Amino acid sequence: MAKSSADDEELRRACQAAIEGSKQKIMISIRVAKRRGIWGKSGKLASYMAKPRVLALCLKSEGHKKQAFLRVLKYSSGGVIEPAKLYKLKHLSRVEVITNEPSGCTFTMGFDNLSSQSVAPPQWTMRNIDDRNRILFCILNVCKEAFGRLPKVVGIDVVEMALWAKENKPSVITQKNQQAGHGPVSTRVAESDLKVTVEKYLISTAEEDDMEALLGSYVMGIGEAEAFSARLKRELLALEAANVHAMLESEPLVEEVLQGLDAATHCVDDMDEWLGTFNVKLRHIREDIESIETRNNKLEMHSVNNKALIQELDKLLERLCVPSEYATCMSRGKFDEARMTQNIEACEWLTGALRGIEVPNLDSTYGNMRAVKEKRAELEKLKATFVRRASGFLIKYFANLVDSVMSDKNYFSQLSKQRGQLKQPDHADLRYKCRIYAHLLQHLKSLDKNCLLPLRKAYCSSLNLLLRREAREFANELRASTKVSISPTTWLEGSPGGNQIGNSTDTSALSDAYIKMLTIFIPLLVDESSFLAHFMCFEVPALVPPGVGANGNKRGSNDDLGIMNMDSNDSKADLQSLNESLQDLLDGIHEDFYAVVDWAYKIDPLRCISMHLITERYLSGQQADAAGFVRVLLGYLASKISLQFNRFVDEACHQIERNEHNVRQMGILPYIPRFATLAIRMEQYAQGQSRDLVDQAYTKLVSIIFVTLEKVAQTDPKTYDIFLLENYAAFLNSLYDVANFVPTLAKFYQQASGAYEEACMRHINMLIHSQFERLFQFARKIKDLMFTVSPEEIQFQLGLSKMEFRKMLKSSLSGFDKSIAAMHKKLQKSLTSQELLPSLWEMCKKAFMDKYVGITQLAARIYPTESIPSVSEIRNLLASL
């Protein structure tokens, strides 16, 4: 193994020389490779080209106070080490080892004082695991001793690091002794760098002793013969006790047998009485009949009995005889297509023979005969041999059949003879070759139902490879034959004059490709699911859509894959087995559908809306031959599409939020008109459907737009109202047509309209009060005094006399036309969007007249004898300006 750079004294001295004058002492220095991390699509860190760097852990002592630093040093063009970056360890909050990096030598460090937390931290890659553990332990020990806390450690097992520290402790001491020749400073630094006390940070000595005692209690004791023998005797006694218990549990069966024996005993007693009576009669008859007649009767009786016995034995022999051709076929025969008729006949004979020697087809009296028992054992052995041979053949046959199809280059080339001329895979020949052995499978199920499980698994795994290969080839060819320009992904970002949204390309080919993928493969998957159910002898009815029974009536929901509910236990067991086989048959095929969705999303994220609409149409269709797995697959696709679209919406929201970080914003923000264009295109794709998906996006985007508007406006209080009213006006103008037929946007349209009016009134009131400040201040003083003083006495108050009132009117209204012109000029100057000026000026005149009406009413009440310009005069004057 190469020597670790942590032991390189020349490297340490070079680093110390690079930071000379900083009063910092290097504890450990180690060579690393730096990669700048970026956030990838899946949330994991990717990396650019690695750069050589040196990490140095430094200490600086100022009295009793210690400061710890982590320095990053780089190599200059001349190969000289020079400082690059400096991190304070007191701000270290997180240490994370990258788990998806194969070597495990890469980690990142997070500091809580960095200005931009959205930028991924750099990755540091060591030469080996020992170097990584050494630098991490040094950092953790310094954090614990200097600051009394540890940062959060992610992605590494503390027990694994503890074991490493314990194993490397002797080597650490050796290194310290080897470095003793360099003086006391070098020895002290190496010890502080590399020595790790496991018990201090992981477990105490007492806890370790308890763990060893606990583990020691599980010793088997095999090494001691007597103890092990005693243990075996105890376990034997326990097994015997369990056997006795099992015998006691079989008491009902014993009682049943005893009852049968009692019944048989009664029958025997009755027979005995009948025979006794018969013997008495025979004795009386024998007394009357001559001895010759008695012998003749006995011979005749024997003759009849023997004849009947011979007939019965001949019938039994016919049942017990195994034809040689069937025995040869089942034990050594072949399973090619030409011999399938013989194999089926042999199976039918074997099934009938086994059924014929079973009660009630065979008299129970013959069941106890030794010949019948031996023949039954012979037939069972023959059945087991045939089932084993047939199962092995079919497993190999399925694998070879699929392999021959997959190795045929012409088969996959026929799927797309021309670009854009994609065809559905043809499994007719494959199914024909499988149907050759359909009757054999049915007979195997009747002979041994358990043999079907490995056959089903072998068939599903073999055909799954073919289906996934076809889906992958079809998806690849589909993407290659579809030529569409990539749409811009930064919809709501860029310069105001950008035209990337206006020049949107036609991406309808993406939706057509997705439809073609579903149109081609959904029926194929349905057919394969149905064929599996029938070919593999599942005792279930035809596949039906969810919520519909076999008779067309609606039924309750079922988690099973579209199979109707079963009543019998056997059918339920077969249903569960079918669902497992369907899962094996179609496992992983959704990944190729996902690939098409991801491809379409990269080209045009908004196509997720139309793809979601297409998926919902497939889901809502009630087809009589729809397999349940297809609905599950479509459900997964709908979730995937929603996830991708939400990702696009989140990225758009992030683009909007970037505007609040700009130093100064003036005029209409660029994402206001772009959002209107985006909404129009989203509605074109939605076609009045997929409202939940689109409305959620609208809610999220518009909420972020409004919040960002408020934040940007608050950066400059002077232009707060102008900025808001101009942007809200642009929002209302751009979304006027879309909001008329989109309820969600209509709601936000009303909200923006209210905010626009509030901003206008605030700005207009500010202009009026700034131009006629003395007039309205005088009126405000009068209103404040009216709470404590009667109206008749107000004109006698200080500063509110009639003379003061006349002076105020003269100063405020003498140059009224000039004041109004100045107010108009100020309003015009404050606006960047001059098209808003006419409407705002009309609002300004109306607001001034409303305030002036209040002042005239107040003057008539407080100063009834004083003359003031009438409301009509002021209104006519305003109209003439």
Stockholm file with secondary structure:
# STOCKHOLM 1.0

chainA/1-881         MAKSSADDEELRRACQAAIEGSKQKIMISIRVAKRRGIWGKSGKLASYMAKPRVLALCLKSEGHKKQAFLRVLKYSSGGVIEPAKLYKLKHLSRVEVITNEPSGCTFTMGFDNLSSQSVAPPQWTMRNIDDRNRILFCILNVCKEAFGRLPKVVGIDVVEMALWAKENKPSVITQKNQQAGHGPVSTRVAESDLKVTVEKYLISTAEEDDMEALLGSYVMGIGEAEAFSARLKRELLALEAANVHAMLESEPLVEEVLQGLDAATHCVDDMDEWLGTFNVKLRHIREDIESIETRNNKLEMHSVNNKALIQELDKLLERLCVPSEYATCMSRGKFDEARMTQNIEACEWLTGALRGIEVPNLDSTYGNMRAVKEKRAELEKLKATFVRRASGFLIKYFANLVDSVMSDKNYFSQLSKQRGQLKQPDHADLRYKCRIYAHLLQHLKSLDKNCLLPLRKAYCSSLNLLLRREAREFANELRASTKVSISPTTWLEGSPGGNQIGNSTDTSALSDAYIKMLTIFIPLLVDESSFLAHFMCFEVPALVPPGVGANGNKRGSNDDLGIMNMDSNDSKADLQSLNESLQDLLDGIHEDFYAVVDWAYKIDPLRCISMHLITERYLSGQQADAAGFVRVLLGYLASKISLQFNRFVDEACHQIERNEHNVRQMGILPYIPRFATLAIRMEQYAQGQSRDLVDQAYTKLVSIIFVTLEKVAQTDPKTYDIFLLENYAAFLNSLYDVANFVPTLAKFYQQASGAYEEACMRHINMLIHSQFERLFQFARKIKDLMFTVSPEEIQFQLGLSKMEFRKMLKSSLSGFDKSIAAMHKKLQKSLTSQELLPSLWEMCKKAFMDKYVGITQLAARIYPTESIPSVSEIRNLLASL
#=GR chainA/1-881 SS CCCCGGGCHHHHHHHHHHTTTSCCEEEEEEEEEEECEEECTTSCEEECCCEEEEEEEEEEEETTEEEEEEEEEEECTTSCEEEEEEEEGGGEEEEEECTTSTTSCEEEEEETTCSCTTSCCCEEECSSHHHHHHHHHHHHHHHHHHHSCCCEEESSCHHHHHHHHHHTHHHHHHHHHHGGGGCHHHHHHHHHHHCCCHHHHSCCHHHHHHHHHHHHTTCCCTTSHHHHHHHHHHHHHHHHHHHHHHHHHTHHHHHHHHHHHHHHHHHHHHHHHHHHHHHHHHHHHHHHSCHHHHHHHHHHHHHHHHHHHHHHHHHHHHHHCCCHHHHHHHHHCCCSGGGHHHHHHHHHHHHHHHHHTSTTTSCHHHHTCHHHHHHHHHHHHHHHHHHHHHHHHHHHHHHHHHHHHHTCHHHHHTTBSSTTCBCCCCCHHHHHHHHTTHHHHHHHHHHCGGGHHHHHHHHHHHHHHHHHHHHHHHHHHHHHHCCCCCCCSCTTCSCTTCCTTTTCCCCHHHHHHHHHHHHHHHHHHHHHHHHHHHHTTCCCCCCCCTTBCTTSCBCCCCSSSSCCCCCSHHHHHHHHHHHHHHHHHTTTTHHHHHHHHHHHHHHCTTHHHHHHHHHHHHHHCCCTTCCHHHHHHHHHHHHHHHHHHHHHHHHHHHHHHGGGGSSCCCSSCTHHHHHHHHHHHHHHHHTTCCHHHHHHHHHHHHHHHHHHHHHHHTTCGGGHHHHHHHHHHHHHHHTHHHHTTCHHHHHHHHHHHHHHHHHHHHHHHHHHHHHSHHHHHHHHHHHHHTTTSCHHHHTTSTTCSHHHHHHHHHHHHTTHHHHHHHHHHHHHHHCSCGGGHHHHHHHHHHHHHHHHHHHHHHHHHHCTTSCCCCHHHHHHHHHHC
#=GC SS_cons         CCCCGGGCHHHHHHHHHHTTTSCCEEEEEEEEEEECEEECTTSCEEECCCEEEEEEEEEEEETTEEEEEEEEEEECTTSCEEEEEEEEGGGEEEEEECTTSTTSCEEEEEETTCSCTTSCCCEEECSSHHHHHHHHHHHHHHHHHHHSCCCEEESSCHHHHHHHHHHTHHHHHHHHHHGGGGCHHHHHHHHHHHCCCHHHHSCCHHHHHHHHHHHHTTCCCTTSHHHHHHHHHHHHHHHHHHHHHHHHHTHHHHHHHHHHHHHHHHHHHHHHHHHHHHHHHHHHHHHHSCHHHHHHHHHHHHHHHHHHHHHHHHHHHHHHCCCHHHHHHHHHCCCSGGGHHHHHHHHHHHHHHHHHTSTTTSCHHHHTCHHHHHHHHHHHHHHHHHHHHHHHHHHHHHHHHHHHHHTCHHHHHTTBSSTTCBCCCCCHHHHHHHHTTHHHHHHHHHHCGGGHHHHHHHHHHHHHHHHHHHHHHHHHHHHHHCCCCCCCSCTTCSCTTCCTTTTCCCCHHHHHHHHHHHHHHHHHHHHHHHHHHHHTTCCCCCCCCTTBCTTSCBCCCCSSSSCCCCCSHHHHHHHHHHHHHHHHHTTTTHHHHHHHHHHHHHHCTTHHHHHHHHHHHHHHCCCTTCCHHHHHHHHHHHHHHHHHHHHHHHHHHHHHHGGGGSSCCCSSCTHHHHHHHHHHHHHHHHTTCCHHHHHHHHHHHHHHHHHHHHHHHTTCGGGHHHHHHHHHHHHHHHTHHHHTTCHHHHHHHHHHHHHHHHHHHHHHHHHHHHHSHHHHHHHHHHHHHTTTSCHHHHTTSTTCSHHHHHHHHHHHHTTHHHHHHHHHHHHHHHCSCGGGHHHHHHHHHHHHHHHHHHHHHHHHHHCTTSCCCCHHHHHHHHHHC
//
